Amino acid sequence: MGMSWARAAIFYGSDRGKEILTDMGVSNTTATVLPPLVVSTLVQCCNMPLVRGTILLQNPESNVPNIRESLRQIYNSNGIGGLWHGTSAGILKTVPKYCTAIFVKDYMELHVLSPVDPQSPTVDRDKLVHSAIKSSAAGVAGAALTNPLDVIRNEMFKTNLGLFDAIRHLHSELGYSFLIRGMAKNLVAVSIPVASTIFFTDAFIQYSDESRRRKRGGCDEDDRR
């Protein structure tokens, strides 16, 4: 639930924010990047205790039975600040991921993929194919870029070290190879949910637009009668 509302808020807020900034005359690049930058930062701060508790709950060495007890244990051990430990790494991971995903999605749509012919007999299928291509590219780009930050964040959670201490600890143990540790798993764990969110959002919007067009068409036919 934590990730679901977070992704929904980020993608909805980004699209809505882009529309508002574009109407205000802001450049396309700023209108594309600024909304996910702001919204994903706010969402990460709100979601951080749940993320922190979930990671503790998933730790095989932990004996907490549920998320509430996980949060209670973190609070009892590290105080209220412990619930937001790792926020800096979380923001560094989440914000670039969604900014990158949304930028790549819009770039693919505007500059790489050819426009869908509205007169094509397969226009609905063509739109879904375009959405699948740009969604996949956006998900992979966001996951690959933020993999090192994911490693750093998880190290901060495991060791309770600060951001720079966690980086030094990882480098001393693994060298620069820590930057690609778990890359394959991260591509699956991150890119698929991000790509799915973008694709199903586009599909839902397409379905809604088509339903409205059919409804308007029915109303127009009634008026003519």
N, C-alpha and C positions, 0 to 999 in steps of 0.2 A: 504493500500500500504506500509505503514511503517513497519508493522509486516511481510508482505510477502517478501519484499526484505531482511529484516533482517534474517529471517529463511533461505531463499535461500542462502544468503551469508555464514551463519554459517555452514549449513550442507555441502554445496559445499566446502567451505574453509577447513572444518574439514576433509572431505574425501580426498581431494587433498593433504592437509598437511600431513595426515597420510601416504599416498603413498610416498611422498617425504622423510619424515623422516625414513620410513621403508627401502627405497632404500639406505639411508645413513648409515644404520646399527644401528639406534637408537632402544632402547628396545620397545617392543610392548606397555607397559603401558604408557611410555612417548609419544610415537607416537599417542596414542589414546587420551590422556588428554591435551597435550600442544596445538595442533591446535585449538580446540574449546575454550580453555582458552584465547588465544591471539585474535582470530577472534571475539568472542562474546564480549570481552572488547572493541575492536575498534568499532564494530557495535553499541554497547550500547551508546558510547560517541557520535557517529554521529547521532544516532536516538533520543537522549534525548530531544531536543526541540520539536520534533513532538509528543513524548510520553507525555511530559508535557502539550502541547497544547490540545491534545486529551482528557486527563483526566479533564482539566478545561471545555472543551466543553461538556463533558458528565455529569458534575455536575448539578443536577436539579436546584440548586440555581443560576447558572450562566445564563446570558442573552446574551452571545456572539453567533452570528449566524453561524459562520464557523471557520475553523481552522486558517485562516489568521488573523481574528480579535482576536482569542484566543491568538495567539502568540504576536500580537500587545499589547494586554492588559497586558500580563505577562511582556513584555519589558518595557512598560510605568510604571508599578507598581514596578518592582524589578530590572530593568536594564538588561543588557545583561547576567549577571550572573544568573538571575532568570530563564532563559531558560534551564540552566543546573543544577538548584536546584534539589537535589535528585539523582544526578548521582551516588554518592557512594552507596546508597541503591539499585539503579537500577542495578549497576554492581554486587553487592552482590546477587541480585535476579537472574539476567539473566545468569551470568557466571556459577554459580553452577548448574542452571537448565539444561543448554545445555551440560555442561561437564558430569553431571549425566546421562542425557538422552542418550548421545552418548556412554558413558561407558557401561551403562546397555544394550543398543542395541548390541554392539560388544560382551559383555560378554555372553548374551543370545545366540548369533549366534555361538560363538566359544566353549562354555562350557556347555550349557544347552540343546539346541535343537540338535537333531541328524541330521547329514548331509543329504541333499536331495539326493536320488539315481538318478543319471543322466539318468539311463536306465529305470526309472519308466515311465509307460504310462501316469501318471498324474503329471509329473515333474513340469510343469508350475503351476498347482494348488497348489502343495506342496510348491513351493517357495513362493507363495502369502500367504499361511497359515502361514508359518514360519515368513514372514514379518509382518503379522498382529499381531502375538503373541509378537514378540520382540518390535514392535512399541508401542503396548498397554502398555507393561511393562515399556518401557522407558518413555512414556508420564506420566504415573501415578507416577513413582519414581521422575521425575523432578518436577512435580507439588507439590507433598507432601513435598518434601524437602524445597522448596522455599516459601511455603505459609507464614511463619512468616515474611520473607523479603518483600513479597508483601504487607502485612499489614503495615509494617513500612514505606515502600516507599509511600503508599497512605496517611498515616498520615503526612508525611513530606510535601506532596503536599497540603493537606488541611490546615495545620497549619503554613507552612513555618518555621517549627522548624528544627534544625539540626538533624543529625542521632541519637546521644545519647540522646538529649533532647526529641526526638520523642519516643524513647524506654521508657524513664522514664515516659513520659506522658501516654503512653499506659498501662504501668505496674501499675501506680497509679490509673487508671480508671478501668482496667479489671483484674489486676493481671496477672498471667502467662497464663490465658485463651486466651489472645490476640494471642498466638502462633498458635491456631487452629481456630481463628475467620475466618469465610468464607471458611473453608477448602473444604466443599462439592462443593460450587460454583466454587472455584478455580480449583478443580480437573476437572470439566467440561470445564471451560474456558481455562485452560492451557493444560491439558493432551490431549484433543481431537485435537486441532491444531497441537501440536507437534507430536502426533502419526500419524495423517493424513499426515503430511509433510514427515515423514520417510517412511510410507507405499507407498504413491504415488511416491516418489523418487525411491524406489526399483522397483515398478511396471513399471515406465518409463524406468529405466535402463534395466530391464528384456525384455521389449518390443523392446528397441533399439538393444540389443544384439541379440535377435531372428531375427530382421529384417536384421542385418548385416550377420548373419549366412545364412539366406535364400538367400541373395544377392550373397554371396560368393559361395553358392551351385549352384546358377544359372550360375555364371561365370565359375565355374569348369566344369559344364555340357556342356557349349558352347565350352570350350577349347577341351574337349574330342571329341566333334563332328568335 
